[in-house]
Amino acid sequence: MDVLVYLIPIALLLSFIGLISFFWTLNNDQYDDLEGSANRILFDDEKTE
Amino acid sequence: MKILENSDKEHPYKEDEFSIFADQDADDGYSLTLSIENIHCASCVQRVEKALKEHKEVLSARVNMSTERLTYSWKGAQSFGDFLANKVIDLGYGLKPFGNSIEGNSKDQEKTLLRCLAVAGFAMGNLMMISIGLWSEEVEFMGVATQDFLHWISVIIALPAIIYSGRPFFFSSLNALKKRHTNMDVPISLAIILASMMSLFETINHGEHIYFDSAVMLLFFLLIGRYLDIRAKGKAKESAKALLAKLHGTATVLMDSKRHNVPIRDIKEGMTILVAPGESIPVDGVVFKGISEVDMSLITGETIPNLVNKGDAVFAGTINISSAFQLTASKASQESLLGEIVALMERSERSKSRFVRIADKAASIYTPSVHIIALLTFLGWLVFDQTWQLALLNAVTVLIITCPCALGLAVPVAQVLAGSRLFKSGILLKSGDALEKLAGIDTVILDKTGTLTLGKPELIEKGYNESQLQIAASLAVNSKHPLSQAISMAYSRELLDVNNVEEFPGFGVQALVGDKEVRLGRRQWCGNENNQETDEIELWLSINNEKICFKFIDALRKDAKNTVQYFQNIGYKVTLLSGDSNKIVSNIAKKVGIADYYGEASPIDKCEYIEKLKKKGSKILMVGDGLNDAPSLSLADVSISPSSAIDITQNTADIVFQGKVLRPIIKTIVVAKKAKKIIIENFMIAIFYNMIAIPLAVFGYVTPLIAAIAMSSSSLVVILNSFRLNSKGIE
């Protein structure tokens, strides 16, 4: 059972990373314009700042 | 590219001034959000963004395709924004001012719910992982220390998650309690809070009744329902504001023989205003100089423009088609007809919210009964068992197990599925309640032009020959008049060379074909002695002395008659309301078989008619497409408009359908009825589940494992049942 002491924190950490990245995408307005984003990959040479 | 560096120089800008709507950012920049038209594909987006970004003053430029908004920010003079806006207009994209503040609210709500949902999902996954371990082993085997360790981990995950994700429910129930009534969120909040406190208490005392997983699962399912609900609801709120945007722009006012750009809201009675072709008329007024044609669709719904001459009255919101004219404002902008229509729409939108949804009706029965059962459980155990811990434990279990997971999902899942099903066949649901309301209507009110008919004049194929049509088409391509465009549409072959083309606003087009002078236009102007203008839509062609008449018809949609019959067969009362002349309206009404029709109805007349019916208790479906229908669409219980309607009308309608036939309306009604049936079934399932679960909980047979299984299975059954909406039976 000792292994639980490592495994549970690891599992928590991994899902926490997922949660944080979801928050990050949400705060970056990445879900605001799903249609536009789908089309943006077709742009040739958009310069990024 | 040369850029204006001094803002004091004469402005190179065109008619519209957008920059007065710009917001000042920190460090001297400005940002502006405009609604943009004609954005269809990736290359449009790229072209617009590129055109803006090539100026070094531009800090950012972004087109949002889903909402059709353009947002850009720049540093330097505020008025530089207009220069940028005109760059975009030059590319061929229409821009309109649009307030930033309008949409903020529901977007923020949506995001908050998504965050709560994510946290609840995160916690649920981890708690389940731990709980399965707890359920599958006996304490004797696992050891009390391990069990306590797992329980405390659960506490650490669950408590913050519950506090974070439960906020929408906690705040909503607090608000309800403050106003001294209850809603579905009160038992939810109570169950979650009590379950968490009890589980914490059990954890401290090395107990086994830990309900954290159930509590978080409950939150997760309920948040899904809540999120779907707000997504379905969020979009229908823009209508009056979009119409109001017409009052927000600027107008060109002539003062001391100079042009000034004046915001429309500041226009006073008596001012002289210049209206360029293509512009919408800013205020009600009287034509003072010039002659032109005006698209009166705001008032009448008709697309064929009216001729206006000196002394004629024109109305705000109508569009000047052919040439510039000056008008004297007869009213301030707020008092104009458009202002009245906006006020009407705002009023009807407020009154609309009184609709009581099935879910709320269910909640009003459900909430008190659950509380009473829980209370009785507590008292019962207290009397017969004498220990208050056990009594409280069982009461809380009752609250958890009856928590309306299935009830919370019953409506939104069915609505979202019905919505996506309709969306695939080109029908867009814009408000979540629309289907529910549609299932309960008993009266259908139809508009004529653009709804029963296609709204576009079509050339009738008789009274002319091929070469005459060729000449007419060669002239017609030079005009934007709807009838000219109908002629161009009807002729697809080679055009003749024409010279010296001249358009006489309100009369027609004149040109030289070879050496012959040819005119295409009104009857009298083409030299026809017979002065009688008829009711028919016609255009004359004169070649020397030869006079040819082209007749047009606004054709009925193919299935107009069948659709009306369908409505009548299932017992709906059908009425035709139109702004067109009585004679034409009665003609059309007879053709499609509507006995109840009214012509020459202004937007305000239409609204009054609907209000009268509503007072009598009718539930009204309004189908219309014109600007003149917008207020009545928003006043009716539920509204449908074709996608050929102008944007304001589409914004106002609850449902928008594509295509040239009316069949989608029937389909929507069928789906709405089916959805209502399924929603009621879902409630039945939820009630059935509760009838089994409540006795178990009351008598203390429910363990955390049973609670978790019962809760998730009832939710799943409801979701699966909703999927029956996608079965083939509906076609």
Contacts between the chains, C-beta under 8 A, distances in Angstrom:
chain1	res1	chain2	res2	distance
A	1	B	142	7.4
A	1	B	143	7.4
A	1	B	146	5.3
A	4	B	146	7.3
A	4	B	149	7.3
A	4	B	150	7.8
A	8	B	130	7.3
A	8	B	153	6.0
A	11	B	126	6.7
A	11	B	129	6.5
A	12	B	126	6.0
A	12	B	157	7.3
A	15	B	122	5.5
A	15	B	125	6.1
A	15	B	126	5.9
A	16	B	122	7.2
A	18	B	122	7.2
A	19	B	118	5.9
A	19	B	119	6.8
A	19	B	122	4.5
A	22	B	118	5.0
A	23	B	115	6.6
A	23	B	118	7.0
A	26	B	111	6.1
A	26	B	114	6.0
A	26	B	115	6.6
A	26	B	118	7.8
A	31	B	114	7.8
A	32	B	64	6.5
A	32	B	66	7.3
A	32	B	67	7.9
A	32	B	107	8.0
A	33	B	64	4.4
A	33	B	65	5.7
A	33	B	66	4.8
A	33	B	67	7.1
A	34	B	66	6.3
A	35	B	65	4.5
A	35	B	66	4.6
A	36	B	45	6.3
A	36	B	63	6.7
A	36	B	64	5.9
A	36	B	65	3.5
A	36	B	66	6.3
A	39	B	41	6.6
A	39	B	42	3.6
A	39	B	45	6.4
A	39	B	65	6.5
A	40	B	42	6.6
A	40	B	45	7.1
A	42	B	42	4.4
A	42	B	43	7.9
A	43	B	42	6.5
A	43	B	45	8.0
A	43	B	46	5.3
A	46	B	46	7.2
A	46	B	49	7.9
A	47	B	53	8.0
